[in-house]
Structures are given as structure tokens and as C-alpha cells.
Amino acid sequence: MKVTVLGAGRWASCIAYCVNRNKHNVLMWDLPPVDGVETNPLFVNRKNAFMELPKGIELTHDLERAVNFGEVIIISILSQQLDGFFAKIEKIKGYENKKYCLNMKGVEVSTGRRLTEILLDHGVKKENIAVWVGPGHVQSIYAGQPTNMIISAYHEDYAKFLIKQFEKHGVLDFVYSADIIGTEIGAAAKNVIGIASGILEGAGLEQKKGPLMPASVREISIFIDRLGGDASTAWGLAFLGDFQATLFDHNSKNLTYGKTIIEKGRLSGAGFEGLNINSVEGIMTAKALIKKQQEFNNRTAENKQIKLPIVQAVDDICSGRVPLKDAPLYLSNKITEAINLE
């Protein structure tokens, strides 16, 4: 099968590697270089810090060629860029009939839309939309360590088709979920909890990570349920199952960011070299989830309104509304509040 990967960051390169390993023809796309000077190492010498691209993976800067190439188009870019990016894709004839798989996590901060909702708003058919999420770091996958991930779709047949095409037993095993709402919300929210974990670690409050886990599962499971999803999805691979990679593994950008802001006493600037803050998805996701919460509560009876104490704490801290010297205790109290949610 021909598969296009739109994006050429470290996760996109990992996905291209995994798909090509299953004998599919892969074409990777990246933005054209600024001023004609190529800076993406994959396009310079077919290597990045984690891998060397197999010979079977082609590269292009031509978006139209990339969209036309793939029978399945995998998208792996920053979540807040998806709407603007798809505005470019929809200028390509026949784009709406393509099959898409979103390999990214987030909620749009300006609208509160889940990422699949953005594709629907751009005219893509429901039966051609899936999401692929779950625990894993590129370093571990390249090393051959096994993991389990999840593919969710509006139509079961499409999800199971992708699982059959991309699964490699003993290395990358998939489960299917019919709950696309819970899968998307859970996968996005776990990045927020990753920042919370980093804040606790930076303050030397690792013991509070224990309560953070069940408290956040309770908070997000209620949130998913109120939004029309299945509360039990929060206990699966999209959320709880991804905690080791996000709350404890220092390859996690969200964990690293939360830890660094406490240790450095600032939200950005000196001391953040090597950490691309724009790629710390939990910052904008916290804002987006709070926006979604507020919209829901504005149209809902008081006794059924959603509370997101941990997400609110992370947003308050990352937005500078809570001084960093007070952040650990503030977050700790919000974790206790989440444990007692009804």
C-alpha cells in the first residue's frame, strides 16, 4: 500500500519507519525550507538524532504530490496547526475522498474542537477518519521495545483495516476503540497531566504522583462521560496506559517542561535551551480543555457541570496566574480536590 506521512518531526519519522517496516511504500512530506536552505536533517542526509531513514521511504516538499500519493494519509504535526494546514490540503482536488489517520494529540485552543472534528469541518467523510495514539517514545520503538497502541475511528471497519496494515505483533500491537471522543480527549489530556507530574517532580513532591494518577483518571473519566464518550476509556491506552511514558519517562517533553519551570523559576527563557516549548502540547491543551469545560457548563444545569481541578491548576500555572513558588502546593491541593470529585 502507498502511505503518505505529512510531517517530518521525530514522531512522524518514527511512524514512517514503522509503516515502511510493514512493507508499505512511504512518502514523507515536510514544509519547503525557508529561503531555500534545508535544515531538516532527514532531508539533508536522511538521518535525525534517533534514526536513519530506510531506503524505501521517499521525501518531498510538494504537498499536492504527497496528498495524491497515499492511499492512506497519516498526519503528524503540532495539533494547533491542523486547521490552517488542512485549509491548504482542501485546495487539492479529491482530498475529501482520501483516507486519513491522525497520529497526534490535542484539542484546538481557539474553538475547543477535537482534531477529528476539524477534519469533518473541512469536508472529510466520517468513514475516512481515524486516530492512532497511545504509549510510546521514538527511542524505545527504534530500540525494538514492544508497546501497545490504540486506533479509534468513526467506522469500525476503517480502524480494523488500519490495524491489519500497521500492526507488527510483539513490537507494535493495537487495540480498537469505538469511543473516538474518549480516545481523543484522553490522549490530549494526558499531556496536561504530564506537566503536572513534572511540577511535582521539580518541587521534590514525587510522592504526590501516586495520588495524581487516580485523581486525574477520575477527573478525565467524568469529563469524557459528560462530553458523550465512554468514561472507561480513561482507564485504557489513550490516557492511563500512557502514564509511564508521560509522567515518569524523561523523554516526555511535557514532564520535562513542568520540572524545568519549577527548577528555573520561570516559564520560558534561560534554561529552556533544547526544549521547544511550542511542541509541549500540554500547555495549549490545558487552555483548550478549560474552554471546552466552560462552553459545556454555560449550557448545563449546575448539578451536572464539569470540574477540572488538575487541568485548571496546570493552566493557571502555565499562564502565570499562580506564582511558580506557590505552584506545587496549589497543584497538590487540586489533586486532592480531584480525588473527591463526584
C-alpha positions as a Markdown table, in Angstrom:
| # | Residue | x | y | z |
|---|---|---|---|---|
| 1 | Met | 0.0 | 0.0 | 0.0 |
| 2 | Lys | 1.1 | 3.6 | -0.6 |
| 3 | Val | 1.1 | 5.7 | 2.6 |
| 4 | Thr | 1.8 | 9.4 | 3.0 |
| 5 | Val | 3.1 | 10.8 | 6.2 |
| 6 | Leu | 2.5 | 14.6 | 6.4 |
| 7 | Gly | 5.1 | 15.9 | 8.9 |
| 8 | Ala | 8.7 | 15.2 | 9.4 |
| 9 | Gly | 9.4 | 15.6 | 13.1 |
| 10 | Arg | 10.7 | 12.9 | 15.3 |
| 11 | Trp | 7.3 | 11.2 | 15.8 |
| 12 | Ala | 6.4 | 11.5 | 12.1 |
| 13 | Ser | 9.7 | 9.9 | 11.2 |
| 14 | Cys | 9.0 | 7.1 | 13.7 |
| 15 | Ile | 5.6 | 6.4 | 12.2 |
| 16 | Ala | 7.1 | 6.4 | 8.7 |
| 17 | Tyr | 9.7 | 3.9 | 9.9 |
| 18 | Cys | 7.0 | 1.6 | 11.5 |
| 19 | Val | 4.8 | 1.7 | 8.4 |
| 20 | Asn | 7.7 | 1.1 | 6.0 |
| 21 | Arg | 8.8 | -1.8 | 8.1 |
| 22 | Asn | 5.5 | -3.5 | 7.3 |
| 23 | Lys | 6.4 | -3.4 | 3.6 |
| 24 | His | 4.3 | -0.3 | 2.7 |
| 25 | Asn | 5.6 | 2.4 | 0.3 |
| 26 | Val | 6.0 | 5.6 | 2.3 |
| 27 | Leu | 6.3 | 9.2 | 1.2 |
| 28 | Met | 7.2 | 11.8 | 3.8 |
| 29 | Trp | 6.3 | 15.4 | 3.4 |
| 30 | Asp | 7.7 | 18.5 | 5.1 |
| 31 | Leu | 7.4 | 22.2 | 4.6 |
| 32 | Pro | 9.7 | 23.7 | 2.0 |
| 33 | Pro | 12.9 | 25.1 | 3.5 |
| 34 | Val | 13.0 | 28.8 | 4.4 |
| 35 | Asp | 15.0 | 30.8 | 1.8 |
| 36 | Gly | 15.9 | 27.5 | 0.1 |
| 37 | Val | 18.2 | 26.4 | 2.9 |
| 38 | Glu | 17.4 | 22.9 | 4.0 |
| 39 | Thr | 17.5 | 22.5 | 7.8 |
| 40 | Asn | 15.6 | 19.2 | 8.4 |
| 41 | Pro | 18.3 | 16.6 | 8.9 |
| 42 | Leu | 16.1 | 14.0 | 7.3 |
| 43 | Phe | 16.1 | 15.9 | 4.1 |
| 44 | Val | 19.8 | 16.7 | 4.4 |
| 45 | Asn | 21.3 | 13.3 | 5.0 |
| 46 | Arg | 18.3 | 11.1 | 5.7 |
| 47 | Lys | 19.1 | 11.0 | 9.4 |
| 48 | Asn | 18.0 | 12.6 | 12.6 |
| 49 | Ala | 19.0 | 12.2 | 16.3 |
| 50 | Phe | 17.1 | 8.9 | 16.5 |
| 51 | Met | 17.3 | 7.1 | 13.2 |
| 52 | Glu | 18.4 | 6.7 | 9.6 |
| 53 | Leu | 15.6 | 6.5 | 7.1 |
| 54 | Pro | 15.3 | 3.2 | 5.3 |
| 55 | Lys | 15.8 | 3.4 | 1.5 |
| 56 | Gly | 12.1 | 2.7 | 0.9 |
| 57 | Ile | 11.0 | 6.0 | 2.3 |
| 58 | Glu | 10.7 | 8.8 | -0.2 |
| 59 | Leu | 10.8 | 12.5 | 0.7 |
| 60 | Thr | 9.1 | 15.5 | -0.8 |
| 61 | His | 8.2 | 19.2 | -0.1 |
| 62 | Asp | 5.4 | 19.0 | -2.7 |
| 63 | Leu | 2.1 | 18.9 | -0.7 |
| 64 | Glu | 0.0 | 18.1 | -3.7 |
| 65 | Arg | 2.2 | 15.2 | -4.7 |
| 66 | Ala | 2.1 | 13.9 | -1.1 |
| 67 | Val | -1.7 | 14.0 | -0.9 |
| 68 | Asn | -2.1 | 12.4 | -4.3 |
| 69 | Phe | 0.4 | 9.6 | -3.4 |
| 70 | Gly | -1.1 | 7.9 | -0.4 |
| 71 | Glu | -4.0 | 5.5 | -0.2 |
| 72 | Val | -3.8 | 6.4 | 3.5 |
| 73 | Ile | -2.6 | 9.8 | 4.7 |
| 74 | Ile | -1.1 | 9.9 | 8.2 |
| 75 | Ile | -0.8 | 13.4 | 9.7 |
| 76 | Ser | 1.7 | 14.1 | 12.5 |
| 77 | Ile | 2.1 | 17.8 | 13.1 |
| 78 | Leu | 1.5 | 20.2 | 16.1 |
| 79 | Ser | -2.2 | 20.0 | 17.0 |
| 80 | Gln | -2.8 | 23.7 | 17.0 |
| 81 | Gln | -1.6 | 23.9 | 13.3 |
| 82 | Leu | -4.1 | 21.4 | 12.0 |
| 83 | Asp | -6.9 | 23.7 | 10.9 |
| 84 | Gly | -4.6 | 26.1 | 9.0 |
| 85 | Phe | -2.8 | 23.1 | 7.5 |
| 86 | Phe | -5.9 | 21.5 | 6.3 |
| 87 | Ala | -7.0 | 24.8 | 4.7 |
| 88 | Lys | -4.1 | 24.1 | 2.3 |
| 89 | Ile | -4.9 | 20.5 | 1.8 |
| 90 | Glu | -8.5 | 21.2 | 0.8 |
| 91 | Lys | -7.3 | 23.2 | -2.3 |
| 92 | Ile | -6.1 | 19.8 | -3.7 |
| 93 | Lys | -8.6 | 18.1 | -5.9 |
| 94 | Gly | -10.0 | 14.9 | -4.4 |
| 95 | Tyr | -8.6 | 15.5 | -0.9 |
| 96 | Glu | -12.0 | 14.8 | 0.6 |
| 97 | Asn | -12.1 | 11.2 | -0.7 |
| 98 | Lys | -8.8 | 10.2 | 0.8 |
| 99 | Lys | -8.4 | 8.1 | 4.0 |
| 100 | Tyr | -6.8 | 10.0 | 6.9 |
| 101 | Cys | -5.2 | 8.8 | 10.2 |
| 102 | Leu | -4.3 | 11.5 | 12.8 |
| 103 | Asn | -1.2 | 10.5 | 14.7 |
| 104 | Met | -1.3 | 13.5 | 17.0 |
| 105 | Lys | -2.8 | 14.5 | 20.3 |
| 106 | Gly | -4.6 | 17.8 | 21.3 |
| 107 | Val | -7.7 | 19.9 | 21.3 |
| 108 | Glu | -7.8 | 23.2 | 19.3 |
| 109 | Val | -7.5 | 26.0 | 21.8 |
| 110 | Ser | -9.4 | 28.7 | 19.7 |
| 111 | Thr | -12.5 | 26.6 | 19.3 |
| 112 | Gly | -12.3 | 23.6 | 21.7 |
| 113 | Arg | -12.7 | 21.2 | 18.7 |
| 114 | Arg | -11.3 | 17.7 | 18.8 |
| 115 | Leu | -8.9 | 17.1 | 15.9 |
| 116 | Thr | -11.2 | 14.8 | 14.1 |
| 117 | Glu | -13.9 | 17.5 | 14.2 |
| 118 | Ile | -11.5 | 19.8 | 12.4 |
| 119 | Leu | -11.3 | 17.2 | 9.5 |
| 120 | Leu | -15.1 | 16.9 | 9.5 |
| 121 | Asp | -15.4 | 20.7 | 9.2 |
| 122 | His | -13.1 | 20.6 | 6.2 |
| 123 | Gly | -15.3 | 18.1 | 4.4 |
| 124 | Val | -13.6 | 14.8 | 5.1 |
| 125 | Lys | -16.0 | 11.9 | 5.3 |
| 126 | Lys | -16.5 | 10.3 | 8.7 |
| 127 | Glu | -15.8 | 6.8 | 7.3 |
| 128 | Asn | -12.3 | 8.0 | 6.3 |
| 129 | Ile | -11.1 | 9.4 | 9.6 |
| 130 | Ala | -9.2 | 7.6 | 12.3 |
| 131 | Val | -6.8 | 8.4 | 15.2 |
| 132 | Trp | -3.7 | 6.5 | 16.2 |
| 133 | Val | -2.5 | 7.2 | 19.8 |
| 134 | Gly | -1.1 | 5.5 | 22.8 |
| 135 | Pro | 2.1 | 5.0 | 24.8 |
| 136 | Gly | 5.5 | 5.1 | 23.1 |
| 137 | His | 8.7 | 7.1 | 22.7 |
| 138 | Val | 10.6 | 7.0 | 19.4 |
| 139 | Gln | 13.8 | 6.0 | 21.2 |
| 140 | Ser | 12.1 | 2.9 | 22.6 |
| 141 | Ile | 10.4 | 2.0 | 19.4 |
| 142 | Tyr | 13.6 | 2.2 | 17.4 |
| 143 | Ala | 15.3 | 0.0 | 20.0 |
| 144 | Gly | 12.6 | -2.6 | 19.3 |
| 145 | Gln | 10.9 | -2.4 | 22.7 |
| 146 | Pro | 7.3 | -3.7 | 22.4 |
| 147 | Thr | 4.3 | -1.5 | 23.1 |
| 148 | Asn | 0.5 | -1.4 | 22.6 |
| 149 | Met | -1.3 | 1.4 | 20.9 |
| 150 | Ile | -4.8 | 2.3 | 20.0 |
| 151 | Ile | -6.6 | 3.1 | 16.8 |
| 152 | Ser | -10.1 | 4.6 | 17.0 |
| 153 | Ala | -12.4 | 5.7 | 14.2 |
| 154 | Tyr | -16.0 | 6.7 | 13.5 |
| 155 | His | -16.3 | 3.5 | 11.5 |
| 156 | Glu | -15.0 | 0.2 | 12.9 |
| 157 | Asp | -14.1 | -1.3 | 9.5 |
| 158 | Tyr | -11.7 | 1.5 | 8.8 |
| 159 | Ala | -10.0 | 1.2 | 12.2 |
| 160 | Lys | -9.6 | -2.6 | 11.8 |
| 161 | Phe | -8.3 | -2.1 | 8.3 |
| 162 | Leu | -5.5 | 0.2 | 9.6 |
| 163 | Ile | -4.7 | -2.2 | 12.4 |
| 164 | Lys | -4.2 | -5.1 | 10.0 |
| 165 | Gln | -2.0 | -2.9 | 7.8 |
| 166 | Phe | 0.2 | -1.4 | 10.5 |
| 167 | Glu | 0.4 | -4.0 | 13.3 |
| 168 | Lys | 3.6 | -5.8 | 14.0 |
| 169 | His | 3.0 | -8.5 | 16.6 |
| 170 | Gly | 5.4 | -8.4 | 19.5 |
| 171 | Val | 6.6 | -4.9 | 18.7 |
| 172 | Leu | 3.6 | -2.7 | 17.9 |
| 173 | Asp | 0.3 | -4.3 | 18.9 |
| 174 | Phe | -3.0 | -2.4 | 18.5 |
| 175 | Val | -6.4 | -2.4 | 20.2 |
| 176 | Tyr | -9.5 | -0.9 | 18.6 |
| 177 | Ser | -11.8 | 1.6 | 20.4 |
| 178 | Ala | -15.2 | 2.7 | 19.2 |
| 179 | Asp | -15.0 | 5.6 | 21.6 |
| 180 | Ile | -13.4 | 8.3 | 19.4 |
| 181 | Ile | -14.5 | 11.1 | 21.8 |
| 182 | Gly | -12.8 | 9.4 | 24.8 |
| 183 | Thr | -9.7 | 8.4 | 22.8 |
| 184 | Glu | -9.1 | 11.9 | 21.6 |
| 185 | Ile | -9.8 | 13.7 | 24.9 |
| 186 | Gly | -7.8 | 11.1 | 26.9 |
| 187 | Ala | -4.8 | 11.3 | 24.6 |
| 188 | Ala | -4.8 | 15.1 | 24.7 |
| 189 | Ala | -5.4 | 15.3 | 28.4 |
| 190 | Lys | -2.5 | 13.0 | 29.3 |
| 191 | Asn | -0.1 | 15.7 | 28.1 |
| 192 | Val | -1.6 | 18.1 | 30.7 |
| 193 | Ile | -1.1 | 15.5 | 33.4 |
| 194 | Gly | 2.5 | 15.1 | 32.2 |
| 195 | Ile | 3.2 | 18.8 | 33.0 |
| 196 | Ala | 1.6 | 18.3 | 36.4 |
| 197 | Ser | 3.9 | 15.4 | 37.1 |
| 198 | Gly | 6.9 | 17.5 | 36.1 |
| 199 | Ile | 5.8 | 20.2 | 38.5 |
| 200 | Leu | 5.6 | 17.8 | 41.4 |
| 201 | Glu | 9.0 | 16.2 | 40.5 |
| 202 | Gly | 10.7 | 19.6 | 40.2 |
| 203 | Ala | 9.4 | 20.5 | 43.6 |
| 204 | Gly | 10.6 | 17.2 | 45.1 |
| 205 | Leu | 7.0 | 16.0 | 45.7 |
| 206 | Glu | 7.3 | 12.7 | 43.8 |
| 207 | Gln | 5.1 | 11.0 | 46.5 |
| 208 | Lys | 2.2 | 13.1 | 45.2 |
| 209 | Lys | 2.5 | 11.4 | 41.8 |
| 210 | Gly | 0.7 | 8.4 | 43.3 |
| 211 | Pro | -2.5 | 10.4 | 44.1 |
| 212 | Leu | -2.1 | 12.3 | 40.8 |
| 213 | Met | -2.8 | 9.2 | 38.8 |
| 214 | Pro | -6.1 | 8.1 | 40.2 |
| 215 | Ala | -7.2 | 11.7 | 40.7 |
| 216 | Ser | -6.6 | 12.6 | 37.1 |
| 217 | Val | -8.3 | 9.4 | 35.9 |
| 218 | Arg | -11.3 | 10.3 | 37.9 |
| 219 | Glu | -11.3 | 13.9 | 36.6 |
| 220 | Ile | -10.9 | 12.9 | 32.9 |
| 221 | Ser | -13.3 | 9.9 | 33.0 |
| 222 | Ile | -16.1 | 12.2 | 34.3 |
| 223 | Phe | -15.1 | 14.8 | 31.6 |
| 224 | Ile | -15.3 | 12.2 | 28.8 |
| 225 | Asp | -18.6 | 10.9 | 30.1 |
| 226 | Arg | -20.2 | 14.4 | 30.2 |
| 227 | Leu | -19.0 | 15.0 | 26.6 |
| 228 | Gly | -20.7 | 11.9 | 25.3 |
| 229 | Gly | -17.9 | 9.4 | 25.4 |
| 230 | Asp | -17.3 | 6.2 | 27.5 |
| 231 | Ala | -15.8 | 7.0 | 30.9 |
| 232 | Ser | -13.9 | 3.7 | 31.0 |
| 233 | Thr | -11.8 | 4.9 | 28.0 |
| 234 | Ala | -9.8 | 7.0 | 30.5 |
| 235 | Trp | -8.5 | 3.7 | 32.1 |
| 236 | Gly | -7.2 | 2.5 | 28.7 |
| 237 | Leu | -4.2 | 3.1 | 26.5 |
| 238 | Ala | -5.2 | 6.6 | 25.4 |
| 239 | Phe | -4.9 | 8.0 | 29.0 |
| 240 | Leu | -3.9 | 5.8 | 31.9 |
| 241 | Gly | -2.0 | 3.4 | 29.7 |
| 242 | Asp | 0.2 | 6.3 | 28.5 |
| 243 | Phe | 1.2 | 7.5 | 32.1 |
| 244 | Gln | 4.5 | 5.7 | 32.2 |
| 245 | Ala | 5.7 | 7.4 | 29.1 |
| 246 | Thr | 4.3 | 10.8 | 30.1 |
| 247 | Leu | 4.5 | 11.0 | 33.9 |
| 248 | Phe | 7.8 | 9.1 | 34.5 |
| 249 | Asp | 9.9 | 8.9 | 31.3 |
| 250 | His | 12.2 | 11.9 | 30.9 |
| 251 | Asn | 11.9 | 11.6 | 27.2 |
| 252 | Ser | 8.5 | 13.3 | 27.8 |
| 253 | Lys | 8.5 | 16.9 | 26.7 |
| 254 | Asn | 5.6 | 17.7 | 29.0 |
| 255 | Leu | 7.2 | 16.2 | 32.1 |
| 256 | Thr | 10.4 | 18.0 | 31.3 |
| 257 | Tyr | 8.7 | 21.3 | 30.9 |
| 258 | Gly | 6.8 | 21.0 | 34.2 |
| 259 | Lys | 10.0 | 20.1 | 36.0 |
| 260 | Thr | 12.0 | 22.8 | 34.4 |
| 261 | Ile | 9.6 | 25.7 | 35.2 |
| 262 | Ile | 9.8 | 24.8 | 38.9 |
| 263 | Glu | 13.6 | 24.3 | 38.9 |
| 264 | Lys | 14.3 | 27.5 | 36.9 |
| 265 | Gly | 11.6 | 29.6 | 38.5 |
| 266 | Arg | 10.4 | 30.9 | 35.1 |
| 267 | Leu | 8.0 | 29.8 | 32.3 |
| 268 | Ser | 10.5 | 30.3 | 29.4 |
| 269 | Gly | 13.8 | 31.8 | 28.6 |
| 270 | Ala | 17.2 | 30.9 | 30.0 |
| 271 | Gly | 17.4 | 27.3 | 31.0 |
| 272 | Phe | 15.0 | 26.0 | 28.4 |
| 273 | Glu | 17.5 | 25.5 | 25.6 |
| 274 | Gly | 16.9 | 22.3 | 23.8 |
| 275 | Leu | 13.3 | 22.2 | 24.7 |
| 276 | Asn | 11.0 | 23.5 | 22.0 |
| 277 | Ile | 8.2 | 25.0 | 24.1 |
| 278 | Asn | 5.8 | 25.1 | 21.1 |
| 279 | Ser | 6.0 | 21.3 | 21.0 |
| 280 | Val | 4.9 | 21.0 | 24.6 |
| 281 | Glu | 1.3 | 20.1 | 23.7 |
| 282 | Gly | 0.0 | 20.1 | 27.3 |
| 283 | Ile | 0.3 | 23.9 | 27.6 |
| 284 | Met | -2.2 | 24.7 | 24.9 |
| 285 | Thr | -4.3 | 21.6 | 25.6 |
| 286 | Ala | -4.9 | 22.7 | 29.1 |
| 287 | Lys | -6.3 | 26.0 | 27.8 |
| 288 | Ala | -8.4 | 24.1 | 25.2 |
| 289 | Leu | -9.9 | 21.7 | 27.8 |
| 290 | Ile | -10.8 | 24.6 | 30.1 |
| 291 | Lys | -12.5 | 26.3 | 27.1 |
| 292 | Lys | -14.4 | 23.1 | 26.4 |
| 293 | Gln | -15.4 | 22.9 | 30.1 |
| 294 | Gln | -16.7 | 26.5 | 30.1 |
| 295 | Glu | -18.7 | 26.0 | 27.0 |
| 296 | Phe | -20.3 | 22.8 | 28.4 |
| 297 | Asn | -21.1 | 24.5 | 31.8 |
| 298 | Asn | -22.6 | 27.5 | 30.2 |
| 299 | Arg | -25.4 | 25.3 | 28.7 |
| 300 | Thr | -25.7 | 22.8 | 31.6 |
| 301 | Ala | -27.6 | 22.7 | 34.9 |
| 302 | Glu | -25.4 | 23.5 | 37.9 |
| 303 | Asn | -25.6 | 20.0 | 39.4 |
| 304 | Lys | -24.2 | 18.5 | 36.2 |
| 305 | Gln | -21.4 | 20.9 | 35.4 |
| 306 | Ile | -17.9 | 19.7 | 34.8 |
| 307 | Lys | -15.0 | 20.4 | 37.2 |
| 308 | Leu | -11.4 | 20.0 | 36.0 |
| 309 | Pro | -9.3 | 20.9 | 39.1 |
| 310 | Ile | -6.0 | 19.4 | 37.9 |
| 311 | Val | -6.3 | 20.8 | 34.3 |
| 312 | Gln | -7.3 | 24.2 | 35.8 |
| 313 | Ala | -4.2 | 24.1 | 38.0 |
| 314 | Val | -1.9 | 23.4 | 35.1 |
| 315 | Asp | -3.5 | 26.1 | 33.0 |
| 316 | Asp | -3.2 | 28.6 | 35.9 |
| 317 | Ile | 0.4 | 27.8 | 36.5 |
| 318 | Cys | 1.5 | 27.8 | 32.8 |
| 319 | Ser | -0.4 | 31.0 | 32.2 |
| 320 | Gly | 1.3 | 32.8 | 35.1 |
| 321 | Arg | -1.8 | 33.3 | 37.1 |
| 322 | Val | -0.3 | 31.3 | 40.0 |
| 323 | Pro | 3.3 | 32.3 | 41.0 |
| 324 | Leu | 5.7 | 29.4 | 40.5 |
| 325 | Lys | 6.8 | 29.5 | 44.1 |
| 326 | Asp | 3.2 | 28.7 | 45.1 |
| 327 | Ala | 2.5 | 26.2 | 42.2 |
| 328 | Pro | 3.5 | 22.9 | 43.9 |
| 329 | Leu | 1.1 | 23.4 | 46.9 |
| 330 | Tyr | -1.6 | 24.8 | 44.7 |
| 331 | Leu | -1.4 | 21.8 | 42.4 |
| 332 | Ser | -1.2 | 19.4 | 45.4 |
| 333 | Asn | -4.5 | 20.8 | 46.7 |
| 334 | Lys | -6.2 | 20.5 | 43.3 |
| 335 | Ile | -5.2 | 16.8 | 43.2 |
| 336 | Thr | -6.9 | 16.3 | 46.5 |
| 337 | Glu | -10.0 | 18.1 | 45.1 |
| 338 | Ala | -10.0 | 15.8 | 42.0 |
| 339 | Ile | -9.8 | 12.7 | 44.2 |
| 340 | Asn | -13.1 | 13.7 | 45.8 |
| 341 | Leu | -15.0 | 14.6 | 42.6 |
| 342 | Glu | -18.5 | 13.2 | 42.3 |
